[in-house]
Amino acid sequence: MSEPSAAPRAVDRARADRSAVAVFTGPATIWYFVFTIGPMIAIFVISLLSWSGLLATPRWAGLDNFTRVLGDRVFHAAVRNTAVQVAVVLPLMLPASFMLGYYLTLKPRFHRVLRVVLFTPALISLSAMGTVFYAIFQPQGMVNSALTSLGLDGLTKPWLASPDTALAAVIFVSLWSGIGFTAVLFSARLAAVSPEIYEAAELDGCGHWARMWRIAYPLTKDYFGVLTMLQFLWNVFASAGLILLLTKGGPGNSSTTLSFLVYEKAFVQSQVGYSQAVGVLLFLIGVAGLLIIRRVFRQNF
C-alpha cells in the first residue's frame, strides 16, 4: 500500500516545485521580455517606418531607410571610424590590461594602492571624464602646454578640432578609462591560478614573460575572450556619450561612429526610422563581431 501512495506524493512535490520555480522566475521573465526583447523588436519595426519624431505620425517606408543608409557617405564614414576604433582599442587594451593584471597578482609593493589607482577611472562619471579631457585637449590645454614646455611647438594642434586627431583623442580616452578597470578584472581571475604552477615553471627556468603568456594566458583564455567581448561591445555600442562630450562627431564626420550616428539621427535630426535602420545594421555588426571573437578564442562563453 505504501508504493501507490508514494507515487502521488512524488507527483505533487514535482508540481509544487514547478509552481515555486514559476513564481520566482515569472517576474524576471516578464521583465526580460518587456524591457529587453520588446525594445529589440521595436528597433526592427521602427527601422521600417518613416518617422520624423515622437510627435509626428509614422508612415510605412519598408526598406527605404536601409537603402538610404547604405548609400549614405556619413554611414560609410561611421563604419570606417568604428572599425578603426575597435582595431586600435582591442589589440592595445587587452594585452596591456592582461600584463598589468598579471603584475598585480605578483603583489608588488603598494599593490593595494595600485589597484585603487587603476580602478579609479571606472568610478569617474562619463560627464566628468569628458569635461576633464575636453580641457586637456584644448589648444591651451595640458597636452599643448606640455609640448610647448619641451620645445615641441611644432607638434601642438587643436586635438579635438582637427580631422586628423579627433578620433585618435577619443580612442586615447577609451584606452585610459578601460585599461585599469580591465586589469583589475584580469588580476581577480589570475589570482585563482595555483601558485604551485608558477613555482614549477620557475624551477624549469621560465621567466615572468614565459609564465605570463605560456601558462597564465592559456589557463585564463576563456576569461580573456569574455573581456574581449565586453570591450568590443562597449566600443561599438556605448562610445556615443564620450564622442558627444568631446567632438560631437566632428570635425565633419571624422569622429562619427555608428553608435553616435544612431543618436544624432534620432535626437538631433529627428530621423527616427533612419536611426533605427542604422541601429539594426549596428546590431548585425555586433553579432558578427561577437561570433568572430568567439571563433578566435574557440570557447563557449
URVENSUL-V150027 format. One record per pair of residues at least 6 apart in sequence whose C-alpha atoms are under 7 Angstrom apart, sorted by the first residue. I is the first residue (numbers start at 0). J is the second residue. D is the distance in whole Angstrom. If there is no record, write none. Layout:
<<I:J:D> <I:J:D>>
This chain:
<<42:275:6> <42:279:7> <43:279:6> <45:272:5> <45:275:6> <46:64:7> <46:272:5> <46:273:6> <46:275:5> <46:276:4> <47:59:6> <47:60:5> <47:61:5> <47:62:6> <47:64:7> <47:272:7> <48:57:6> <48:58:6> <48:59:5> <48:60:5> <48:61:7> <48:272:5> <49:57:6> <49:58:5> <49:59:6> <49:60:5> <49:272:5> <50:56:7> <50:57:4> <50:58:6> <50:270:6> <50:271:5> <50:272:5> <51:269:5> <51:270:5> <51:271:6> <52:269:5> <52:270:7> <52:271:6> <64:272:7> <64:273:5> <64:276:6> <65:276:6> <68:74:6> <68:277:7> <73:252:7> <76:252:7> <77:255:5> <77:256:4> <77:257:5> <78:256:7> <78:257:6> <80:254:6> <80:255:7> <80:256:6> <81:235:7> <81:256:5> <81:257:6> <84:170:6> <85:231:7> <85:234:7> <88:170:7> <88:174:6> <92:174:6> <92:178:6> <93:227:7> <96:178:5> <96:179:7> <96:181:6> <96:182:4> <97:182:6> <97:185:6> <99:182:6> <100:182:4> <100:183:6> <100:185:5> <100:186:4> <101:186:6> <101:189:7> <101:211:7> <103:110:6> <103:186:6> <104:186:6> <104:189:7> <104:190:6> <114:183:7> <117:179:4> <117:180:6> <118:179:6> <118:180:5> <118:183:7> <120:176:5> <121:176:6> <121:180:6> <125:241:7> <129:241:6> <129:244:6> <129:245:6> <133:245:6> <134:140:6> <135:141:5> <135:142:6> <136:142:6> <136:158:6> <136:159:6> <137:157:6> <137:158:7> <138:156:6> <138:157:5> <143:155:5> <146:152:6> <146:154:7> <146:155:7> <158:164:5> <158:165:6> <158:168:7> <159:165:4> <159:168:7> <159:245:7> <159:246:6> <160:250:6> <161:250:7> <162:250:6> <162:253:5> <165:246:7> <165:253:7> <165:254:6> <166:253:7> <166:254:5> <169:242:7> <197:210:7> <200:210:7> <221:298:6> <224:296:6> <225:300:7> <228:289:6> <228:292:7> <235:258:7> <236:258:5> <237:258:7> <238:258:7> <239:258:5> <239:259:4> <242:248:6> <248:254:5> <248:255:4> <249:255:7> <257:281:7> <261:274:5> <261:275:7> <261:277:6> <261:278:6> <264:270:5> <264:271:7> <264:273:7> <264:274:5> <265:271:5> <265:274:5>>
